[in-house]
């Protein structure tokens, strides 16, 4: 385990550069939200969010300077969270035709 006798201090220029990168990515997110890119809107928004989260984790959470085992734990937990989200999305799309058929049947009974 890596121990530091004193707290890790990052230079002010790195913090300002990180802030600038996060602000630029936020502006890019807003710009992408106003563009009509079809199904790619979600993909681009999630990609930008992933880059922003990586910057925050590496710089502000000091993962860049810590023991590499912490990075392995973070990546492993993100992997399992994505697997769980994938199963939820698969399950939701699996039952979608049934839900639509029930809604159509309910509308026809109301008429």
C-alpha positions in Angstrom: 0.0 0.0 0.0 1.3 3.4 -0.9 1.3 5.9 1.9 2.1 9.6 1.7 3.8 11.3 4.7 2.1 14.5 3.7 -1.1 15.2 1.8 -0.9 15.1 -2.0 -1.1 18.7 -3.3 -1.8 19.3 -7.0 -0.6 22.5 -8.6 -3.1 25.4 -9.2 -2.5 25.2 -12.9 -3.7 21.6 -13.0 -6.8 22.5 -11.1 -7.5 25.5 -13.4 -6.9 23.3 -16.5 -9.2 20.7 -15.2 -11.9 23.4 -14.5 -11.4 24.7 -18.1 -11.7 21.2 -19.5 -14.9 20.5 -17.6 -16.4 23.8 -18.6 -15.5 23.1 -22.3 -17.1 19.7 -22.1 -20.2 21.2 -20.4 -20.5 23.7 -23.3 -20.1 20.8 -25.7 -22.9 18.9 -23.9 -25.2 21.9 -24.2 -24.3 22.3 -27.9 -24.9 18.6 -28.6 -28.2 18.7 -26.8 -29.4 21.4 -29.2 -28.3 19.5 -32.3 -30.6 16.9 -33.8 -28.4 13.9 -34.3 -31.1 11.2 -34.0 -30.2 8.2 -31.9 -26.6 9.5 -31.5 -27.7 12.3 -29.2 -27.8 9.8 -26.3 -24.5 8.2 -27.3 -22.7 11.5 -27.5 -24.1 12.8 -24.3 -23.1 9.6 -22.5 -19.6 9.7 -24.0 -19.1 13.3 -22.9 -20.4 12.4 -19.4 -18.0 9.5 -19.2 -15.0 11.8 -20.1 -16.1 14.3 -17.5 -16.5 11.6 -14.9 -13.0 10.3 -15.7 -11.5 13.7 -15.3 -13.2 14.2 -11.9 -12.1 10.7 -10.7 -8.5 11.1 -11.9 -7.8 14.6 -10.7 -10.2 15.6 -7.9 -10.4 12.1 -6.4 -6.6 11.8 -6.9 -6.9 8.3 -8.5 -4.1 9.4 -10.9 -1.7 9.6 -8.0 -2.9 6.7 -5.8 -2.3 3.0 -5.7 -3.3 1.4 -9.0 -5.5 -1.1 -7.0 -8.0 1.7 -6.4 -8.3 2.1 -10.2 -8.9 -1.6 -10.6 -11.6 -1.5 -8.0 -13.3 1.5 -9.7 -13.1 0.0 -13.1 -14.5 -3.3 -11.8 -17.4 -1.7 -10.1 -18.2 0.4 -13.2 -18.1 -2.8 -15.3 -20.6 -4.5 -13.0 -22.8 -1.4 -12.9 -22.9 -1.4 -16.7 -23.8 -5.1 -16.8 -26.6 -4.5 -14.4 -27.9 -1.6 -16.4 -27.6 -3.7 -19.6 -29.8 -6.4 -18.0 -32.4 -3.8 -17.0 -32.5 -2.3 -20.5 -32.7 -5.8 -22.0 -35.6 -6.7 -19.7 -37.4 -3.5 -20.4 -37.2 -3.9 -24.2 -38.2 -7.6 -23.9 -41.6 -6.7 -22.4 -42.2 -3.6 -24.5 -44.4 -5.3 -27.2 -46.6 -6.8 -24.5 -47.1 -3.4 -22.8 -48.0 -1.7 -26.1 -50.5 -4.4 -26.9 -52.1 -4.0 -23.5 -52.3 -0.2 -24.0 -53.9 -0.6 -27.4 -56.4 -3.1 -26.0 -57.3 -0.6 -23.2 -57.8 2.2 -25.7 -60.1 0.1 -27.8 -62.2 -0.9 -24.8 -62.6 2.8 -23.9 -64.2 3.7 -27.3 
